[in-house]
Amino acid sequence: MTITVVTPPAVEPVALADLRQFLRLSGTGDDALLCGLLKAARETLEALTGLVLIKQRLRFYIDRWPSDGLIRIDRYPVQSVACVTAYEPDGVPVILPAAEMHLETATRPARLHLQSPAHGLGGLEVDVIAGFGEMGVDVPDALKHALMTLVAHWYEFRATFGPADHPASLTPAFERVVNLWRRVSL
């Protein structure tokens, strides 16, 4: 299963002013750098945990119709299914009606139940809306704090290494929070 971001988050989970205050910075000269570090920290946290912090539209590409009609959506939290597109063997897209699917969001991963197709369908594209909400206030405070500690770490050591040699190091505080939110499966 391949996942792409169709609509990225409109904002980052931490406001730039809050990040500046956390770093005890009074000037705005490093704002572009801080924004880049914050985005990279969010993407790192999301990749390590399977979380989606701020509302995004994601597209899951699935090679074939699941034999049991069940698709596990490996991102959390899922708010809704925007659309499901199935493909005929000749490549013609078919939009599935909402009545032919049921989304369970109380589980992690969320589960999308599809009715069996009446005829042979191939691959699927599933678009979901995921994220804790549209604004940073919707994101749990522990996750926002983890982001700020990681940005602080990267900001502090930004001049120590050249861009090609910079280690993608994580702080112990960041790793502890990530481990609390990481989904473990057997």
C-alpha atoms as a printed R data frame, in Angstrom:
    type eleno elety resid chain resno       x       y       z
1   ATOM     1    CA   MET     A     1   0.000   0.000   0.000
2   ATOM     2    CA   THR     A     2   1.331   3.390  -1.001
3   ATOM     3    CA   ILE     A     3   0.210   6.580   0.737
4   ATOM     4    CA   THR     A     4   0.403  10.113  -0.634
5   ATOM     5    CA   VAL     A     5  -0.672  13.460   0.764
6   ATOM     6    CA   VAL     A     6  -3.385  14.972  -1.439
7   ATOM     7    CA   THR     A     7  -4.014  18.037   0.722
8   ATOM     8    CA   PRO     A     8  -1.257  18.956   3.194
9   ATOM     9    CA   PRO     A     9  -1.993  20.570   6.550
10  ATOM    10    CA   ALA     A    10  -2.937  24.241   6.365
11  ATOM    11    CA   VAL     A    11  -0.909  25.038   9.505
12  ATOM    12    CA   GLU     A    12   1.754  23.422  11.640
13  ATOM    13    CA   PRO     A    13   0.762  22.091  15.084
14  ATOM    14    CA   VAL     A    14   2.895  24.670  16.886
15  ATOM    15    CA   ALA     A    15   2.570  28.391  16.209
16  ATOM    16    CA   LEU     A    16   5.801  30.122  15.249
17  ATOM    17    CA   ALA     A    17   5.373  32.603  18.130
18  ATOM    18    CA   ASP     A    18   5.070  29.712  20.615
19  ATOM    19    CA   LEU     A    19   8.158  28.059  19.147
20  ATOM    20    CA   ARG     A    20  10.127  31.316  19.394
21  ATOM    21    CA   GLN     A    21   9.049  31.667  23.036
22  ATOM    22    CA   PHE     A    22  10.052  28.049  23.776
23  ATOM    23    CA   LEU     A    23  13.479  28.732  22.237
24  ATOM    24    CA   ARG     A    24  13.727  32.100  24.044
25  ATOM    25    CA   LEU     A    25  14.208  33.944  20.767
26  ATOM    26    CA   SER     A    26  13.087  37.553  20.517
27  ATOM    27    CA   GLY     A    27  13.966  38.246  16.894
28  ATOM    28    CA   THR     A    28  12.385  37.004  13.699
29  ATOM    29    CA   GLY     A    29  15.587  36.550  11.688
30  ATOM    30    CA   ASP     A    30  15.496  32.745  11.875
31  ATOM    31    CA   ASP     A    31  11.772  32.352  11.185
32  ATOM    32    CA   ALA     A    32  12.244  30.651   7.804
33  ATOM    33    CA   LEU     A    33  14.693  28.184   9.352
34  ATOM    34    CA   LEU     A    34  12.353  27.521  12.284
35  ATOM    35    CA   CYS     A    35   9.410  26.896   9.939
36  ATOM    36    CA   GLY     A    36  11.481  24.397   7.971
37  ATOM    37    CA   LEU     A    37  12.672  22.640  11.127
38  ATOM    38    CA   LEU     A    38   9.125  22.490  12.493
39  ATOM    39    CA   LYS     A    39   7.793  20.962   9.281
40  ATOM    40    CA   ALA     A    40  10.619  18.404   9.262
41  ATOM    41    CA   ALA     A    41   9.970  17.564  12.925
42  ATOM    42    CA   ARG     A    42   6.239  17.065  12.262
43  ATOM    43    CA   GLU     A    43   6.956  14.853   9.257
44  ATOM    44    CA   THR     A    44   9.432  12.827  11.347
45  ATOM    45    CA   LEU     A    45   6.929  12.351  14.173
46  ATOM    46    CA   GLU     A    46   4.164  11.373  11.737
47  ATOM    47    CA   ALA     A    47   6.431   8.879   9.946
48  ATOM    48    CA   LEU     A    48   7.558   7.248  13.193
49  ATOM    49    CA   THR     A    49   4.090   6.980  14.756
50  ATOM    50    CA   GLY     A    50   1.566   6.752  11.922
51  ATOM    51    CA   LEU     A    51  -0.170   9.792  13.400
52  ATOM    52    CA   VAL     A    52  -1.575  12.685  11.403
53  ATOM    53    CA   LEU     A    53  -1.360  15.759  13.602
54  ATOM    54    CA   ILE     A    54  -3.207  18.386  11.565
55  ATOM    55    CA   LYS     A    55  -6.091  17.639   9.198
56  ATOM    56    CA   GLN     A    56  -4.894  16.309   5.839
57  ATOM    57    CA   ARG     A    57  -6.380  14.448   2.913
58  ATOM    58    CA   LEU     A    58  -4.430  11.250   2.273
59  ATOM    59    CA   ARG     A    59  -4.710   8.796  -0.604
60  ATOM    60    CA   PHE     A    60  -4.054   5.091  -0.113
61  ATOM    61    CA   TYR     A    61  -3.255   3.086  -3.251
62  ATOM    62    CA   ILE     A    62  -4.200  -0.576  -2.917
63  ATOM    63    CA   ASP     A    63  -3.199  -3.065  -5.616
64  ATOM    64    CA   ARG     A    64  -6.256  -5.303  -5.474
65  ATOM    65    CA   TRP     A    65  -9.667  -5.603  -3.897
66  ATOM    66    CA   PRO     A    66  -9.212  -7.129  -0.415
67  ATOM    67    CA   SER     A    67 -10.572 -10.685  -0.273
68  ATOM    68    CA   ASP     A    68 -12.311 -10.014   3.050
69  ATOM    69    CA   GLY     A    69 -13.494  -6.534   2.004
70  ATOM    70    CA   LEU     A    70 -11.510  -4.974   4.864
71  ATOM    71    CA   ILE     A    71  -8.973  -2.184   4.457
72  ATOM    72    CA   ARG     A    72  -6.862  -1.202   7.442
73  ATOM    73    CA   ILE     A    73  -6.075   2.504   7.302
74  ATOM    74    CA   ASP     A    74  -2.667   2.793   8.873
75  ATOM    75    CA   ARG     A    75  -2.901   6.445   9.881
76  ATOM    76    CA   TYR     A    76  -4.500   7.871  13.013
77  ATOM    77    CA   PRO     A    77  -6.867   9.497  13.753
78  ATOM    78    CA   VAL     A    78  -9.091   9.023  10.713
79  ATOM    79    CA   GLN     A    79 -12.027  11.437  10.593
80  ATOM    80    CA   SER     A    80 -13.823  10.256   7.457
81  ATOM    81    CA   VAL     A    81 -13.572   8.669   4.032
82  ATOM    82    CA   ALA     A    82 -13.668  11.291   1.274
83  ATOM    83    CA   CYS     A    83 -14.043   8.795  -1.581
84  ATOM    84    CA   VAL     A    84 -13.155   5.308  -2.752
85  ATOM    85    CA   THR     A    85 -12.307   4.759  -6.399
86  ATOM    86    CA   ALA     A    86 -12.080   1.221  -7.757
87  ATOM    87    CA   TYR     A    87 -10.704   0.382 -11.169
88  ATOM    88    CA   GLU     A    88 -12.146  -1.989 -13.732
89  ATOM    89    CA   PRO     A    89  -9.646  -4.424 -15.286
90  ATOM    90    CA   ASP     A    90  -9.479  -2.120 -18.335
91  ATOM    91    CA   GLY     A    91  -8.596   0.881 -16.125
92  ATOM    92    CA   VAL     A    92 -11.993   2.595 -16.042
93  ATOM    93    CA   PRO     A    93 -12.536   4.239 -12.628
94  ATOM    94    CA   VAL     A    94 -15.669   3.471 -10.606
95  ATOM    95    CA   ILE     A    95 -16.579   5.685  -7.621
96  ATOM    96    CA   LEU     A    96 -18.049   3.521  -4.876
97  ATOM    97    CA   PRO     A    97 -21.215   4.856  -3.225
98  ATOM    98    CA   ALA     A    98 -21.016   5.626   0.488
99  ATOM    99    CA   ALA     A    99 -23.768   3.075   1.161
100 ATOM   100    CA   GLU     A   100 -21.360   0.307   0.112
101 ATOM   101    CA   MET     A   101 -18.804   1.053   2.827
102 ATOM   102    CA   HIS     A   102 -18.583   1.418   6.587
103 ATOM   103    CA   LEU     A   103 -15.727   3.134   8.455
104 ATOM   104    CA   GLU     A   104 -14.731   2.128  11.989
105 ATOM   105    CA   THR     A   105 -12.701   4.911  13.578
106 ATOM   106    CA   ALA     A   106 -12.718   3.605  17.157
107 ATOM   107    CA   THR     A   107  -9.923   1.156  16.328
108 ATOM   108    CA   ARG     A   108  -6.289   1.753  15.505
109 ATOM   109    CA   PRO     A   109  -5.812   1.200  12.681
110 ATOM   110    CA   ALA     A   110  -9.201   2.408  11.477
111 ATOM   111    CA   ARG     A   111 -11.018  -0.176   9.387
112 ATOM   112    CA   LEU     A   112 -12.942   0.412   6.201
113 ATOM   113    CA   HIS     A   113 -15.419  -2.351   5.371
114 ATOM   114    CA   LEU     A   114 -16.368  -2.604   1.698
115 ATOM   115    CA   GLN     A   115 -19.183  -4.650   0.225
116 ATOM   116    CA   SER     A   116 -17.993  -7.290  -2.199
117 ATOM   117    CA   PRO     A   117 -17.968  -6.040  -5.774
118 ATOM   118    CA   ALA     A   118 -20.628  -7.338  -8.139
119 ATOM   119    CA   HIS     A   119 -17.957  -7.865 -10.780
120 ATOM   120    CA   GLY     A   120 -14.190  -8.056 -10.969
121 ATOM   121    CA   LEU     A   121 -12.507  -4.870  -9.874
122 ATOM   122    CA   GLY     A   122  -8.781  -4.289  -9.664
123 ATOM   123    CA   GLY     A   123  -6.940  -1.664  -7.667
124 ATOM   124    CA   LEU     A   124  -8.389   0.888  -5.292
125 ATOM   125    CA   GLU     A   125  -7.703   4.463  -4.298
126 ATOM   126    CA   VAL     A   126  -9.032   5.365  -0.865
127 ATOM   127    CA   ASP     A   127  -9.052   9.055   0.090
128 ATOM   128    CA   VAL     A   128  -9.394   9.741   3.800
129 ATOM   129    CA   ILE     A   129  -9.483  12.842   5.949
130 ATOM   130    CA   ALA     A   130  -7.205  12.304   8.923
131 ATOM   131    CA   GLY     A   131  -5.798  14.371  11.759
132 ATOM   132    CA   PHE     A   132  -6.593  15.496  15.284
133 ATOM   133    CA   GLY     A   133  -8.161  18.673  13.914
134 ATOM   134    CA   GLU     A   134  -7.554  21.763  11.819
135 ATOM   135    CA   MET     A   135  -5.593  23.790  14.376
136 ATOM   136    CA   GLY     A   136  -2.712  23.247  16.767
137 ATOM   137    CA   VAL     A   137  -5.048  23.422  19.771
138 ATOM   138    CA   ASP     A   138  -6.539  20.104  18.596
139 ATOM   139    CA   VAL     A   139  -3.186  18.286  18.883
140 ATOM   140    CA   PRO     A   140  -2.290  16.679  22.242
141 ATOM   141    CA   ASP     A   141   0.107  18.867  24.220
142 ATOM   142    CA   ALA     A   142   2.669  16.066  24.675
143 ATOM   143    CA   LEU     A   143   3.063  15.789  20.905
144 ATOM   144    CA   LYS     A   144   3.479  19.547  20.501
145 ATOM   145    CA   HIS     A   145   6.073  19.583  23.276
146 ATOM   146    CA   ALA     A   146   7.948  16.721  21.584
147 ATOM   147    CA   LEU     A   147   8.014  18.709  18.343
148 ATOM   148    CA   MET     A   148   9.375  21.784  20.105
149 ATOM   149    CA   THR     A   149  12.114  19.800  21.883
150 ATOM   150    CA   LEU     A   150  13.193  18.243  18.586
151 ATOM   151    CA   VAL     A   151  13.215  21.615  16.820
152 ATOM   152    CA   ALA     A   152  15.207  23.080  19.730
153 ATOM   153    CA   HIS     A   153  17.746  20.263  19.429
154 ATOM   154    CA   TRP     A   154  18.116  20.658  15.684
155 ATOM   155    CA   TYR     A   155  18.259  24.460  15.988
156 ATOM   156    CA   GLU     A   156  20.928  24.297  18.697
157 ATOM   157    CA   PHE     A   157  23.197  22.036  16.645
158 ATOM   158    CA   ARG     A   158  22.518  23.546  13.219
159 ATOM   159    CA   ALA     A   159  26.023  24.977  12.775
160 ATOM   160    CA   THR     A   160  27.928  21.973  14.121
161 ATOM   161    CA   PHE     A   161  27.705  19.975  10.910
162 ATOM   162    CA   GLY     A   162  27.510  20.740   7.223
163 ATOM   163    CA   PRO     A   163  24.184  19.982   5.492
164 ATOM   164    CA   ALA     A   164  25.473  16.707   4.006
165 ATOM   165    CA   ASP     A   165  26.899  15.500   7.340
166 ATOM   166    CA   HIS     A   166  24.154  16.596   9.708
167 ATOM   167    CA   PRO     A   167  22.893  13.667  11.763
168 ATOM   168    CA   ALA     A   168  19.154  13.242  11.936
169 ATOM   169    CA   SER     A   169  19.402  12.860  15.691
170 ATOM   170    CA   LEU     A   170  16.395  12.611  17.960
171 ATOM   171    CA   THR     A   171  16.261  13.695  21.581
172 ATOM   172    CA   PRO     A   172  15.429  11.217  24.358
173 ATOM   173    CA   ALA     A   173  12.383  13.335  25.303
174 ATOM   174    CA   PHE     A   174  11.131  13.176  21.710
175 ATOM   175    CA   GLU     A   175  11.707   9.412  21.533
176 ATOM   176    CA   ARG     A   176   9.804   8.824  24.803
177 ATOM   177    CA   VAL     A   177   6.734  10.626  23.461
178 ATOM   178    CA   VAL     A   178   7.001   8.871  20.095
179 ATOM   179    CA   ASN     A   179   7.144   5.492  21.845
180 ATOM   180    CA   LEU     A   180   3.915   6.280  23.693
181 ATOM   181    CA   TRP     A   181   2.102   6.943  20.402
182 ATOM   182    CA   ARG     A   182   3.787   4.370  18.179
183 ATOM   183    CA   ARG     A   183   1.490   1.548  17.087
184 ATOM   184    CA   VAL     A   184   2.970  -1.848  17.794
185 ATOM   185    CA   SER     A   185   1.548  -4.920  16.090
186 ATOM   186    CA   LEU     A   186   2.407  -8.575  15.979
